[in-house]
Amino acid sequence: MRIIPAIDIIDGKCVRLTKGDYSTQKIYNEDPLEVAKQFQDHGIEFLHLVDLDGARAGKIVNYKVLEEIASRTRPTIDFGGGLSTESDLRTAFDSGASQITGGSIAVRDPETFTGWLKVYGSEKIILGADALDRKVAVSGWQEDSDLELFPFVESYLQKGIIYVICTDISKDGMLEGPSLELYKELLSEFAELRLIASGGITEMDDLYKLAEMGCEGAILGKAIYEGKISLKQLEEFIQSK
């Protein structure tokens, strides 16, 4: 299972929110590049970079941060947050993203998102399926949609999506453990799914459980920044694979 630390960006700074609420913003580092280098020094090979300003604005904003991290560190970067046009997508890839995650765009403009999938391929395009009470949320989780999570995921698997990042918003930033039952159901329902779990990961035992059930990757943020899981522990987990 891939270990994928999250670096969430507001105003060019590394922050974390709780349940996607922008009013809960906590700055952990003024320099996201410094954070990325620390991850790299402990054997981290993948990063999940989220443009929270972009998610709220509906267009890419913090691409310069992406460019700096991609050009000065080695980890493979998945970038998301506000990508809504072909221009946004080109900017993300030109700035160094290896993959992009589309969430709101997949809900609001499935034709465009499906077009990206056809042009760039399933290794480059990740579906962001973030949900509250199993209803998909959009706009940096500021809005709920009427879409049920499971049919939403199924529809895109049929269109060629392979990778899906699923965050249970009620768990995000709460440090109360991930939605294990939800992920078990998803993996049971969709055998071909490469599921990346996100939200609520609090201790190393959570990672072992997610790996055991067959998650392809795990995104974690606050557990690292609050010292619940050390970078040394993650390094040992990666080396033990």
N, C-alpha and C positions, 0 to 999 in steps of 0.2 A: 504493500500500500504506500502510495506517495504521501509524504509529509509536505504540506503546502501552507506556510505561514502567510497571513494576510497583512498587507500594508494598506490601510485606508487613508485617503488623502483629502484634507480640506485646507484650502489656502496654502497649499504646498507643504503642509505639515502632516506628520504621522499621528493619526487620532484613532479613537474607538468610540462607537456609539453603543447604547443599550437598546435592544429591540428596534434598531433603525431610527430611533428618535434623535433628531439633530440637536435638540435642546440638552441632551445628555453628553454632548461632545467632551472628551477628555484628551488633551494633547499629551502624547507619550514622548515625542521627539520632534524637534524643530526641523530635523534633517532626515528625511526618509532614506537617503543614500547611506547614511551611517547605519541605519537599522538593517538595510539590505546587506551591507558588508558584514555585519555581525552574524546574520543568518548564514551567509556564505562561508564564513570562518568556521562554522560548526557543521559543515557538510550538507547544508540545505541546497537542493538542486532545483527547487521550484518555488515560485512566488505567485501570490494572488494579489494583484494591485488593483485597488478599487478607487475610482475617481468619484468621490461622494459629491463634490461640486457639480460634476457632470451629470450624475444621476438625478440631481435636483433640477438642473438646467435643461436636461434633455439633449445635451450635446457634449462632446468631449471638451474638457477644460484643462486638466492637469497633464497634458501630453509631454510637457517639458520634464516633469518629474520622471515619467516613464522613460523618456529618452536618456536622461542622466543615469538612472539605475541600469538600464539595458546596456549602455555603452561602457559602464565602469564596474559591472559585476557579471558573474557567469550564469546565475540561475535562469532557467527558462521561465518566462513571465506570461501569465494569463492576465489580460487587462479587461476590466469592465467598468460600467458606469456611464450611462447617458449616450451610448453609441446608437445613433438613429439614422444616419445617412451613409452613403457610400464614401463620402468625403471623410466622415468620422473614422470609418473603418480603415481607409488608406492611411490616415494620420496615425492611427494606433499601430498598424503594422510597420509603417515607415519609421516610427519612433522606437521600434524594437520589440513589440509584443510578438510572441510566438503563437499565441492563441488569444481569441477574444471571447468574452461572455456576453450574450445578449439576453436580456430579461424582458424589460418593458417593450422593446421593439418586437419581440416574439409574440407578445400579446396584442399589441396595437396595430402592427403592420406585418402580419405573418407572411405576406407575399414578398416583402423586402427581405425579411430574415431568411426565408426559404431560398431566395435568390442568392444571398451570401453563401449559404450552405452549398449550393450548386457550383458557385464560382470558386470558392476557396477550399471546399471539401470538409469532411467530417472531423479531420484531425485538427483543423484550425478553428472551428466554430463550436462553442460550448453553449448549451441551453441553460440559462439561469432560471430555475424553477423554485422560486422562493415563495413560501406560503404561510399564511396565518389561518389556523382552523381549517387547513387543507384547501383554502382558496388562494389562488395565485395573487401576489401583490406586485405593484408596479411603482415607477417614479421614486426610486430609492426607498421603497416600502411606505411611501406616504399615502398611497391609495390602494384599496382592494379592488380586485376585479370579480366578476361573477364566475370565473373559470375554476372548475374543480381540478385539483392537482393531478390526479391519476389520468384522466382523459387528456389533459394538456400534455403530459409527458408522452403518453401513447401516440398522440397525433404527430409529434415531432420525431419519435422513433420510426414511425412509418415513412417519414420524409427523409430519413437518412441520418438524423442526429445519433451520435454514439455517446458523447460525454454530457452528463447533466450534473450541475451543481444544485443541490437542494438544501436550502436553509429553512429550518423551522423558526420563524421570526420570534415566536414566543420564547425560544431558548437562547437567542442570540445575545451574547454579552452578559448572560445571567449567571454563568459559572455554576450551573446546576445539572450538567450532563446533557448529552445530545439526545435526539429523538430516535432511539434505537428501534423502537417498534415500527415507526414510520419507514425507516430505511430497510428493515427486514421485509416489510410489505412490498416496497418498491422493487427490491431485488428478487423477491419471490414472484411478483407479477410480471416483471420484464427481465428475462434471463440474459438478454443481450446488452443490457444497460451497464455502462461504466459510470457508476455512481460516485460522485465526490460529495462527501458529507460535510456540512458546515453548520456551525451554531451550537453553542453549549458545551463544547469539549472543554473539560476542566482538569482532568488528571490523566496520567499515562494509561490507566486501566481502560479509559474510554477509547483510546487509540487501539489497544489490543482487541477490544470487543468489535470495533468497526472493521478492523483488518480480518478478524475471524469470520465475520458475516459476509465478507466479500466486497467491501467498498474498494473502489479503485484508488481513491485518494481521500484525504481529510484536510480541511482548511481549519486552521486555528489561529486565534488572535489574542483575545484578552487573557487567556490562560498563560500565554508567554509573557505578555506585557505586565501582568500582575504577579508574575513569579510563581504561578501554580505548577507550571511545567517549565523546566529549565532547558536551555539550549543544549546542555551536555546530555540530558536525558534523550532529547530528540536525536542527537548525534549517535548515541548508542543504539537507539531504535533503528535508525537508518542502516548502521553498520551490521546489525544483526540479521538483516534481510537475506 
